[in-house]
Amino acid sequence: MKECNRLYRYCGRDFSGEELQKIRQIIASDDQPNRVTISRRVCDVFGWFKLDGGLKEMSCRVALLRMERDGLIRLPPPEKGNGNRTAKVRISSASDPKPDVCVGAGALGPLRLELVGKSTSQLWNELIERYHYLGHKRLPGAQLRYFVYGGSRLLATLGFGASAWSVAGRDRYIGWTAKQRQSNLYLIVNNARFLILPWIQSRNLASKILSLACKQIRQDWYTRYNYRPVLMETFVEINRFTGTCYRAANWQQVGITQGRGKLEKSMQGKLPKKYVLVYPLVKDFKEQLCR
């Protein structure tokens, strides 16, 4: 099939052969283009905006990198680093282990979630890199990160980002069509990171934190992005965890992944299989997702 008659899907958007040619023209239109400028121009030209009116720059940059990987375009060399967009996290004494705390959740003081800002982002990254088994990786798309405190003591970290594009169990549970999923996927957020700091030992703490996050995230998301999500999802690696804290917080298992990963094109599983768990944030979440 000729390029002009094909559609190429990247980051939830279809690009025609004509649009690919337009992207090539944008790349060639400047004597010294850089990747940031190119992604912003592409967003402007194609009207790729977030609900709050901002450019969908991160999604666009990922799409452009995948186009280049597939041989469809050629981007200028990255100005910094190796083009993987993930800088190595510098570890400092700020994330050093603290004295062990072994008390019930009720003895830790009032729990609160505090949004991570520019001044505290480095510490969040350090803690995840140092103590989470997956390490630090930039969360995709719209995102919120939290510190969890009990009184004045830091207990845990949470990270929420864009949902997975296609998950068989989740999609069956919702009952939506491919077109509905394409339109409404942004209403699902993924709990991509959850870390109780290793020196905190407190029965039932994890489920209490999850319950608090489920109550708070819709308003925080609206404040940041001008819309409210209706469903949360997470993936729990079967060989490592059972998902007990999620189940205790009333999350529901809706399937098991096949271990192929979001970019795997073959039918052979290569990644660890995971439980797929979801938590509805509103009663009519299926109706909203299936509009």
DALIN-V185399 format. One record per backbone hydrogen bond with DSSP energy under -1.0 kcal/mol. CO is the residue of the C=O (numbers start at 1). NH is the residue of the N-H. If there is no record, write none. Layout:
co:nh
CO:NH
CO:NH
//
This chain:
co:nh
2:5
3:6
8:15
10:13
13:10
15:8
16:20
17:21
18:22
19:23
20:24
21:25
22:26
23:27
24:28
34:38
35:39
36:40
37:41
38:42
39:43
40:44
41:45
42:46
43:48
47:49
48:56
50:53
54:50
55:57
56:60
57:61
58:62
59:63
60:64
61:65
62:66
63:67
64:68
65:69
66:70
67:72
68:71
92:95
93:96
101:201
104:107
105:108
110:151
112:149
114:147
117:121
120:124
121:125
122:126
123:127
124:128
125:129
126:130
127:131
128:132
132:135
140:162
144:160
145:116
146:158
147:114
148:155
148:156
149:112
150:153
153:150
155:197
156:148
157:195
158:146
159:192
159:193
160:144
161:190
167:171
168:172
169:173
170:174
171:175
177:181
178:182
179:183
180:184
181:185
184:187
185:188
187:230
187:231
189:233
190:161
190:192
193:159
195:157
197:200
199:101
202:205
203:105
204:208
205:209
206:210
207:211
208:212
209:213
210:214
211:215
212:216
213:217
216:220
217:221
218:222
219:223
220:224
221:225
222:226
230:281
231:189
232:279
233:191
234:277
236:275
237:240
237:241
243:247
244:248
245:249
246:251
247:250
252:278
255:276
259:270
259:271
273:238
274:257
275:236
276:254
277:234
278:252
279:232
282:285
284:288
285:289
286:290
//
